């Protein structure tokens, strides 16, 4: 009996303890698609999930599992054939994304971009800036990454208000947002991109934010209506920091580049040294489950 074939985007030795009874091939389908494509049963796409990664899925006639290394699966969900189990990378990016979120919040509040520009001019320009301490932080999205962000926020002496798709103990439902926004000093977006969250941050959402509040988007660009955000920034009423945009990479003439009071990072929430050890552990554990027929973790089912 032929051993099940696994396509990995990295050397299986990096897993530390790859399960026996499986065959491994290191494949990046954006560069080359081997003839074994029809034999693949367990597929781990490259971290950067582009269109060509999805194009190969219909050719995988033996496919049983797609395991992404991203927390969001909006780029591949519609391309996964019926009957194939889709698992996301929950847990891989919690630490890295939480660190970047805190960096964006602190840099924006304490004016670090302005200090960097002043340094480039050899100019000593002291400023009085708001601290993170004593702020009310509205955390919109309270999955694994949201919990990791909260754990890092709490030592800064903040009041964290949690929001998720559905209410649970200590967590508001997303329907409560209109009443919660006016009291928040910092609003952090970490919701998945679904039809329910696409365009969630619109003109009305931004208008409900208090003056000089900070919006931080580490979710997906399409969660925010770009035109509405640009208008709110240009009014001078709010600040923002974004790691994602509705068009990536941002074109050179995109209005976000010149919007005032905005800090932009180029979608690097998961791109740190913390990512790969966690990715290798997750994939290894999933393969061990797959090899012995145990239920997989992180299975995606419908909207989430």
C-alpha positions in Angstrom: 0.0 0.0 0.0 1.4 3.4 -1.0 2.2 5.8 1.8 0.1 9.0 1.8 1.9 11.9 0.2 2.4 15.2 2.0 3.5 18.4 0.3 5.4 20.8 2.5 6.9 24.2 1.8 9.9 23.4 4.0 12.3 20.5 4.7 10.5 17.8 6.8 13.5 17.6 9.0 12.5 21.0 10.4 9.5 19.3 12.0 11.9 17.6 14.5 9.9 14.4 14.6 8.0 13.9 11.3 5.7 10.9 11.6 6.6 7.7 9.8 4.2 6.1 7.3 4.0 9.3 5.2 5.9 10.4 2.1 7.2 13.9 2.0 7.9 16.3 -0.9 9.1 19.9 -0.6 7.0 21.8 -3.1 6.3 25.5 -3.9 3.6 25.3 -6.6 4.2 28.9 -7.5 7.5 27.8 -8.9 6.9 24.2 -10.1 4.1 21.7 -9.9 5.4 18.1 -9.9 3.7 15.2 -11.6 2.8 13.9 -8.1 0.1 16.6 -7.8 -2.7 14.0 -8.2 -1.3 11.9 -5.3 -1.2 14.6 -2.6 -3.4 13.9 0.4 -2.1 16.5 2.9 -1.1 19.9 1.6 0.7 22.7 3.4 0.7 25.8 1.1 3.6 28.3 1.3 3.1 31.0 3.9 2.5 33.7 1.2 -0.8 32.4 -0.2 -1.2 33.9 -3.7 -3.5 33.0 -6.6 -1.1 30.4 -8.0 -1.2 28.5 -4.7 -5.0 28.1 -5.1 -4.8 27.2 -8.8 -3.2 23.9 -8.0 -6.0 22.7 -5.7 -8.4 21.4 -8.4 -5.5 19.2 -9.7 -5.1 17.4 -6.3 -7.6 14.6 -7.0 -6.5 12.7 -3.8 -6.5 15.7 -1.5 -7.9 15.2 2.0 -6.4 18.1 4.1 -5.2 21.6 3.4 -3.3 23.1 6.4 -2.5 26.8 6.0 0.2 28.6 8.0 -2.0 31.7 8.2 -4.7 32.4 10.8 -7.0 33.8 8.1 -8.2 31.5 5.4 -10.1 34.0 3.3 -7.6 33.7 0.4 -8.1 29.9 0.0 -11.5 29.0 1.6 -13.5 29.3 -1.7 -10.9 27.2 -3.6 -10.8 24.2 -1.3 -12.7 21.4 -3.0 -15.8 20.0 -1.3 -15.0 17.2 1.1 -11.5 18.4 1.8 -10.8 19.5 5.4 -9.4 23.0 5.7 -7.3 23.8 8.8 -5.9 27.2 9.7 -2.7 28.2 11.4 -4.3 29.2 14.7 -1.5 29.6 17.2 1.3 30.2 14.8 1.1 34.0 14.8 -0.4 34.8 18.1 2.9 35.9 19.7 4.3 37.7 16.8 1.1 39.6 15.9 0.5 40.5 19.5 4.0 42.0 19.7 3.5 44.0 16.6 0.1 45.3 17.8 1.6 46.6 21.0 4.5 48.2 19.0 2.0 50.0 16.7 -0.1 51.2 19.7 2.9 52.4 21.7 4.6 54.0 18.7 1.5 55.8 17.6 0.6 57.1 21.1 4.1 58.2 22.0 4.9 59.7 18.6 7.8 57.5 17.6 7.4 58.2 13.9 7.7 62.0 14.6 10.8 61.4 16.6 12.4 59.3 13.8 11.7 62.1 11.3 13.1 64.7 13.7 16.2 62.5 14.1 16.7 62.4 10.4 16.7 66.2 10.5 19.1 66.3 13.5 16.4 68.2 15.3 15.6 67.9 19.0 11.8 68.2 19.2 10.3 67.2 22.6 6.5 66.4 22.7 3.9 65.8 25.3 2.1 62.6 24.3 -0.6 60.4 25.7 0.5 57.2 27.5 -1.1 53.8 27.0 -1.6 53.6 30.8 -5.1 54.5 31.9 -6.5 54.2 28.4 -9.7 52.2 27.6 -8.8 49.7 24.8 -11.6 48.2 22.7 -10.4 44.8 21.4 -12.6 43.9 18.4 -12.0 40.2 18.0 -11.3 37.8 20.9 -9.9 34.6 19.4 -6.4 33.3 20.0 -4.7 36.4 18.7 -7.0 38.7 20.5 -6.3 36.9 23.8 -2.6 37.1 23.2 -2.9 40.9 22.6 -4.9 41.3 25.8 -2.3 39.4 27.8 0.3 41.9 26.7 -1.9 44.9 27.1 -2.9 44.3 30.8 0.5 45.0 32.3 0.2 48.6 30.8 -2.5 49.4 33.3 -5.3 49.7 30.7 -9.0 48.9 30.8 -9.7 46.2 28.1 -13.2 45.9 26.7 -13.7 42.7 24.6 -15.9 42.2 21.6 -16.5 39.1 19.6 -19.0 37.7 17.1 -21.2 36.3 19.8 -21.5 37.3 23.5 -19.9 35.2 26.3 -18.8 35.8 29.8 -16.8 39.1 29.8 -17.1 39.5 26.0 -19.6 41.8 24.3 -21.3 40.8 21.0 -20.4 42.8 18.0 -23.8 44.4 18.0 -22.7 46.4 21.0 -20.0 48.2 19.1 -22.0 51.4 18.4 -22.4 51.9 22.2 -18.8 51.0 23.1 -16.9 53.0 20.5 -17.5 56.5 22.0 -15.7 55.5 25.3 -12.7 53.8 23.7 -9.3 55.5 23.5 -7.8 52.7 21.4 -9.7 50.4 19.0 -7.8 47.3 17.9 -9.2 45.2 15.0 -8.3 41.5 15.0 -11.5 39.9 13.5 -11.3 37.4 10.6 -12.5 38.7 7.2 -15.9 37.3 6.5 -19.0 38.7 4.8 -20.1 39.9 8.3 -16.9 41.9 8.9 -16.1 43.1 5.4 -16.4 46.9 5.6 -17.2 46.8 9.3 -15.3 50.0 9.9 -17.3 52.5 7.8 -18.1 56.2 8.1 -20.5 55.6 11.0 -18.1 53.4 12.9 -15.4 56.1 12.6 -17.7 58.9 13.5 -18.6 57.1 16.8 -15.0 57.0 17.8 -14.0 59.7 20.3 -11.7 62.6 19.2 -8.0 61.7 19.1 -8.8 58.0 19.5 -6.4 55.5 17.8 -7.6 52.8 15.4 -5.2 49.8 14.9 -5.9 47.3 12.2 -4.0 44.0 12.4 -6.9 42.0 10.9 -7.5 42.3 7.1 -7.5 45.4 5.0 -11.0 44.9 3.8 -12.4 45.1 7.3 -12.0 48.8 7.0 -13.5 51.0 4.2 -10.4 52.8 3.0 -12.2 56.0 1.7 -13.9 56.4 5.1 -10.6 56.0 7.0 -8.7 58.4 4.7 -11.5 61.0 5.3 -11.4 60.5 9.0 -7.6 60.9 9.1 -7.6 64.0 6.9 -10.2 65.6 9.3 -7.6 65.3 12.0 -10.1 63.8 14.4 -8.5 60.3 14.9 -5.2 58.5 14.5 -4.6 55.1 13.0 -2.0 52.4 12.6 -2.4 49.6 10.1 -0.5 46.5 9.2 -3.0 45.5 6.4 -4.6 47.3 3.5 -7.4 46.5 1.0 -4.7 46.5 -1.7 -1.4 45.0 -1.0 1.3 46.1 -1.6 0.0 49.6 -1.4 0.5 51.4 -4.8 2.9 54.4 -4.6 0.0 56.8 -5.4 -2.4 55.3 -2.8 -4.0 58.0 -0.6 -3.0 56.1 2.6 0.6 57.0 2.1 -0.1 60.7 2.4 -2.8 60.5 5.0 -1.9 62.4 8.2 -1.7 60.7 11.6 -1.2 57.3 10.1 1.5 54.6 10.8 1.8 51.9 8.2 3.6 48.6 8.5 3.7 46.2 5.4 1.6 43.2 6.7 4.3 41.9 8.9 2.2 40.8 11.9 3.4 37.2 11.6 6.8 37.8 10.1 9.1 37.4 13.0 11.5 34.8 14.4 8.5 33.6 16.6 6.6 32.3 13.5 8.6 29.3 12.3 9.1 27.3 15.5 5.3 27.5 16.1 4.5 26.7 12.4 6.7 23.6 12.5 5.1 22.4 15.8 1.6 22.9 14.5 2.3 21.1 11.2 4.1 18.2 13.0 1.2 17.7 15.4 -1.3 17.8 12.6 0.6 15.2 10.6 0.9 12.9 13.6 -2.9 13.2 14.0 -3.4 12.6 10.3 -1.1 9.6 10.2 -3.0 7.7 12.9 -6.5 8.9 11.9 -7.1 11.2 14.9 -9.3 14.3 14.6 -7.3 17.4 13.4 -7.1 20.7 15.2 -8.0 24.1 13.8 -10.7 22.7 11.4 -12.5 25.5 9.7 -16.3 25.2 9.2 -18.3 27.9 7.6 -18.0 31.5 8.9 -15.9 32.0 12.0 
